[in-house]
Amino acid sequence: MDIWILIALSALTLGLYDIARKDAVRNNDVVRVLFLSTLSGAIALLAISILLKGEIAPLWRLSFRSAALLGVKVLLVGTSWGAVFFAMRRLPISLASPIRATSPFWTLLGAILLFGEWPTPLRASGMLLMPIGYMMLSSTGRREGFSWKSREMLLIVLGTLFGSASALYDKHLLARLQLPPDTVQTFFAAGLCILYGVILLVRTISTRSSGKASSPFRFRWTIIAAGILLIVSDYFYFRAVAVPGAAISVVSILRRSSSVISFVAGGLLFRERFLRKKSVALLFVLVGALLVALGSSR
């Protein structure tokens, strides 16, 4: 499949995932949502692997070194998802989406340092526009009660940075070490189920022993949908990154066009405020991303 089709499908499903995730964590127990969403995604991945290839990735054939390297991937993704899920429990999606859309900026900085993906003048211009849009959100965030020092804003930034680190690590695993995309995706899906399962178990035991009430949990079908949509998005993303010559900075930037979908949803579905000012900030981010993409094609 053509790399541009892969990126487009990944961006579309990622935008739908953002919408489902926001509804899933809204006034809900984040740890349980994380575990059930990840579990549903792992089951979906198992079903997709069996339907398309007739088998699952043979994780038992991995060397100790490969398993250890993939374990780092699990920790990076686990930290990123945990931070973002907790942030979006209260943070408006129309505020979170432009911040998340700056992830390619940090990925590009890392790609310059680690992989020598030096920017052309167009890409450099795009890199300057993205932080401008990022900073324009500060005034809007303060009007909604979220300064850059607030817990939610710090968590969304932390999740974005760890997500960028994970994207750079994907390039190392898939392009340099040439690990199969199926193996990478299956390992970290299973690893995340174990990670969040252990966290949920420890928290449950701790809560019961202390006699404290646990956080209220409400099951919603968007919890299941979020896990499945992310697995499908990652399925296309890993195959785009694995294409020979694919620049991780460009793939990440184009994939983050999903922020348009989640931003519009913030206005239509969740009836959020200050959308006009947020849309200007998002425009700066997306124009910057477009310049980076155009610069990379020259």
PLY file of the C-alpha trace (Angstrom):
ply
format ascii 1.0
element vertex 298
property float x
property float y
property float z
element edge 297
property int vertex1
property int vertex2
end_header
0.00 0.00 0.00
1.24 3.51 -0.85
2.80 5.40 2.06
0.48 8.40 1.62
-2.60 6.17 1.86
-1.16 4.56 4.98
-0.57 7.95 6.62
-4.04 9.23 5.66
-5.76 6.16 7.11
-3.66 6.43 10.26
-4.57 10.13 10.68
-8.29 9.49 10.15
-8.51 6.68 12.70
-6.30 8.63 15.13
-8.73 11.56 15.03
-11.66 9.24 15.74
-9.61 7.71 18.57
-9.13 11.14 20.17
-12.90 11.69 20.18
-13.61 8.27 21.69
-10.86 8.71 24.29
-12.22 12.07 25.43
-15.69 10.59 25.98
-14.26 7.48 27.66
-12.30 9.36 30.35
-14.89 12.11 30.95
-15.68 11.98 34.70
-14.43 8.40 34.81
-11.81 6.21 36.52
-8.79 6.71 34.26
-6.86 3.60 35.35
-9.77 1.27 34.59
-10.40 3.04 31.29
-6.73 2.63 30.34
-6.71 -1.07 31.15
-10.01 -1.94 29.42
-9.20 0.20 26.39
-5.74 -1.36 26.03
-7.16 -4.87 26.51
-9.80 -4.32 23.84
-7.12 -3.01 21.48
-4.93 -6.06 22.10
-7.86 -8.39 21.37
-8.61 -6.43 18.19
-4.96 -6.73 17.12
-5.09 -10.49 17.72
-8.20 -10.75 15.56
-6.70 -8.61 12.78
-3.49 -10.67 12.77
-5.39 -13.95 12.51
-7.73 -12.67 9.80
-5.03 -11.09 7.61
-2.07 -13.40 8.20
-3.50 -16.49 9.82
-1.17 -16.15 12.81
0.06 -13.76 15.50
3.57 -12.37 15.68
5.89 -15.01 17.24
7.03 -13.04 20.28
8.62 -16.15 21.81
11.29 -16.04 19.09
12.58 -12.65 20.20
16.07 -12.45 21.61
16.52 -11.07 25.12
18.03 -7.87 23.66
15.08 -7.31 21.31
12.59 -7.97 24.10
14.42 -5.50 26.35
14.40 -2.84 23.63
10.68 -3.38 23.06
10.18 -3.13 26.82
11.50 0.43 26.61
8.85 1.09 23.96
6.17 -0.16 26.37
7.38 2.22 29.09
7.49 5.20 26.72
3.99 4.56 25.38
2.61 3.65 28.79
3.85 6.91 30.30
2.58 8.96 27.34
-0.89 7.42 27.36
-1.22 7.62 31.13
-0.34 11.32 31.18
-2.65 12.18 28.27
-5.60 10.15 29.62
-5.38 11.82 33.03
-5.05 15.25 31.41
-8.05 14.78 29.12
-10.28 13.75 31.99
-10.79 17.49 32.58
-8.96 19.26 29.74
-11.14 20.41 26.80
-10.34 18.45 23.64
-10.24 21.72 21.67
-7.38 22.85 23.92
-5.60 19.50 24.08
-5.66 18.87 20.31
-3.46 21.83 19.26
-0.99 20.95 22.02
-0.90 17.33 20.90
-0.48 18.55 17.31
2.91 20.04 18.26
4.25 16.52 18.80
5.89 16.47 15.31
7.83 19.62 16.23
9.55 17.78 19.06
9.90 14.68 16.89
11.59 16.77 14.19
14.03 18.23 16.70
14.91 14.72 17.81
15.17 13.52 14.22
17.68 16.30 13.47
19.82 15.32 16.44
19.55 11.54 16.13
19.00 10.77 12.44
20.42 13.82 10.66
17.07 14.78 9.09
18.18 18.40 8.63
15.43 20.88 7.65
15.22 22.82 4.41
14.26 26.53 4.65
10.58 25.60 4.29
10.81 23.07 7.09
12.65 25.56 9.29
9.83 28.09 8.71
7.30 25.50 9.74
9.29 24.74 12.86
9.03 28.42 13.84
5.27 28.62 13.32
4.42 25.62 15.48
5.72 27.04 18.79
3.91 30.32 18.04
0.60 28.48 17.87
1.61 26.54 20.97
2.15 29.73 22.96
-1.07 31.34 21.67
-2.96 28.69 23.59
-1.67 29.98 26.89
-4.08 32.93 27.10
-7.07 30.79 26.10
-6.07 28.11 28.57
-5.91 30.63 31.40
-9.43 31.85 30.58
-10.66 28.27 31.01
-8.81 27.84 34.28
-5.80 25.93 32.91
-2.49 27.75 33.20
0.74 26.12 32.02
1.44 25.33 35.68
-1.82 23.44 36.13
-1.70 19.66 36.56
-3.67 18.98 33.38
-1.50 21.19 31.17
1.71 19.74 32.58
0.39 16.22 31.97
-0.64 16.91 28.35
2.78 18.41 27.62
4.51 15.47 29.33
2.42 13.01 27.33
3.25 14.86 24.11
6.99 14.78 24.80
6.95 11.07 25.65
4.88 10.45 22.52
7.52 12.20 20.43
10.25 10.13 22.08
8.24 7.01 21.24
7.98 8.07 17.58
11.76 8.52 17.37
12.24 5.15 19.02
9.92 3.58 16.42
12.31 4.73 13.70
15.18 3.03 15.54
13.26 -0.22 16.05
11.69 -0.46 12.58
14.26 1.14 10.27
17.62 0.59 11.97
17.04 -2.68 13.81
14.50 -3.80 11.15
12.14 -5.43 13.63
8.89 -6.49 11.91
6.02 -4.00 12.44
3.72 -6.84 13.55
6.20 -7.86 16.25
6.61 -4.31 17.56
2.87 -3.64 17.68
1.97 -7.00 19.22
4.67 -6.75 21.89
3.79 -3.28 23.09
0.02 -4.02 22.98
0.53 -7.08 25.19
3.05 -5.24 27.35
0.68 -2.36 27.98
-2.08 -4.76 29.05
0.31 -6.24 31.61
1.58 -2.83 32.74
-1.85 -1.29 33.28
-3.21 -4.56 34.70
-0.50 -4.59 37.37
-1.10 -0.91 38.18
-4.85 -1.53 38.49
-4.28 -4.58 40.70
-1.85 -2.77 43.01
-4.19 0.21 43.29
-7.18 -2.02 44.03
-5.32 -3.89 46.80
-4.03 -0.62 48.23
-7.49 0.97 48.19
-9.15 -1.98 49.89
-6.49 -2.27 52.57
-6.72 1.43 53.39
-10.52 1.46 53.35
-10.65 4.36 50.91
-13.35 4.57 48.27
-12.21 3.85 44.73
-12.80 6.27 41.88
-16.26 5.91 40.28
-16.26 3.96 37.04
-18.86 4.13 34.27
-18.65 1.72 31.37
-19.05 3.34 27.96
-18.70 1.75 24.56
-16.22 4.48 23.64
-13.75 2.75 25.99
-13.75 -0.28 23.68
-13.89 1.87 20.55
-10.83 3.89 21.64
-8.70 0.76 22.04
-9.72 -0.64 18.66
-9.31 2.65 16.79
-5.81 3.20 18.15
-4.71 -0.30 17.18
-6.01 0.27 13.64
-4.28 3.67 13.49
-0.99 2.18 14.71
-1.34 -0.68 12.23
-1.17 1.81 9.34
1.41 4.01 11.10
3.95 1.25 11.72
3.78 0.18 8.09
4.31 3.77 6.93
7.37 4.17 9.17
8.77 0.85 7.94
8.70 2.01 4.28
12.34 2.43 3.14
13.36 6.09 3.12
10.34 7.26 5.14
11.30 10.24 7.33
9.87 9.79 10.81
9.46 13.57 11.20
7.27 13.77 8.07
5.17 10.70 8.93
4.53 12.07 12.43
3.59 15.51 11.14
1.09 14.28 8.56
-0.39 11.81 11.02
-1.07 14.64 13.45
-3.45 16.25 10.95
-5.90 14.13 12.95
-6.08 17.13 15.31
-8.50 18.80 12.87
-11.01 15.99 13.41
-10.73 16.04 17.19
-10.80 19.87 17.28
-14.04 20.07 15.30
-15.51 17.38 17.54
-14.72 19.54 20.57
-17.03 22.20 19.21
-19.81 20.01 17.86
-19.98 17.17 20.41
-18.66 18.60 23.67
-19.82 22.23 23.22
-16.51 23.75 24.28
-15.69 27.46 24.48
-13.28 29.90 22.81
-13.12 27.82 19.63
-12.33 30.83 17.44
-9.15 31.70 19.35
-8.15 28.05 19.58
-8.70 27.63 15.84
-6.15 30.40 15.13
-3.59 28.61 17.27
-4.39 25.31 15.55
-4.02 27.03 12.16
-0.47 28.13 13.05
0.38 24.57 14.07
-1.10 23.01 10.93
0.44 25.55 8.53
3.76 24.91 10.21
3.22 21.18 9.73
2.35 21.73 6.06
5.53 23.74 5.48
7.57 21.00 7.07
5.91 18.40 4.85
6.42 20.51 1.69
10.02 21.17 2.62
10.67 17.47 3.08
9.52 16.68 -0.45
12.20 18.84 -2.04
0 1
1 2
2 3
3 4
4 5
5 6
6 7
7 8
8 9
9 10
10 11
11 12
12 13
13 14
14 15
15 16
16 17
17 18
18 19
19 20
20 21
21 22
22 23
23 24
24 25
25 26
26 27
27 28
28 29
29 30
30 31
31 32
32 33
33 34
34 35
35 36
36 37
37 38
38 39
39 40
40 41
41 42
42 43
43 44
44 45
45 46
46 47
47 48
48 49
49 50
50 51
51 52
52 53
53 54
54 55
55 56
56 57
57 58
58 59
59 60
60 61
61 62
62 63
63 64
64 65
65 66
66 67
67 68
68 69
69 70
70 71
71 72
72 73
73 74
74 75
75 76
76 77
77 78
78 79
79 80
80 81
81 82
82 83
83 84
84 85
85 86
86 87
87 88
88 89
89 90
90 91
91 92
92 93
93 94
94 95
95 96
96 97
97 98
98 99
99 100
100 101
101 102
102 103
103 104
104 105
105 106
106 107
107 108
108 109
109 110
110 111
111 112
112 113
113 114
114 115
115 116
116 117
117 118
118 119
119 120
120 121
121 122
122 123
123 124
124 125
125 126
126 127
127 128
128 129
129 130
130 131
131 132
132 133
133 134
134 135
135 136
136 137
137 138
138 139
139 140
140 141
141 142
142 143
143 144
144 145
145 146
146 147
147 148
148 149
149 150
150 151
151 152
152 153
153 154
154 155
155 156
156 157
157 158
158 159
159 160
160 161
161 162
162 163
163 164
164 165
165 166
166 167
167 168
168 169
169 170
170 171
171 172
172 173
173 174
174 175
175 176
176 177
177 178
178 179
179 180
180 181
181 182
182 183
183 184
184 185
185 186
186 187
187 188
188 189
189 190
190 191
191 192
192 193
193 194
194 195
195 196
196 197
197 198
198 199
199 200
200 201
201 202
202 203
203 204
204 205
205 206
206 207
207 208
208 209
209 210
210 211
211 212
212 213
213 214
214 215
215 216
216 217
217 218
218 219
219 220
220 221
221 222
222 223
223 224
224 225
225 226
226 227
227 228
228 229
229 230
230 231
231 232
232 233
233 234
234 235
235 236
236 237
237 238
238 239
239 240
240 241
241 242
242 243
243 244
244 245
245 246
246 247
247 248
248 249
249 250
250 251
251 252
252 253
253 254
254 255
255 256
256 257
257 258
258 259
259 260
260 261
261 262
262 263
263 264
264 265
265 266
266 267
267 268
268 269
269 270
270 271
271 272
272 273
273 274
274 275
275 276
276 277
277 278
278 279
279 280
280 281
281 282
282 283
283 284
284 285
285 286
286 287
287 288
288 289
289 290
290 291
291 292
292 293
293 294
294 295
295 296
296 297
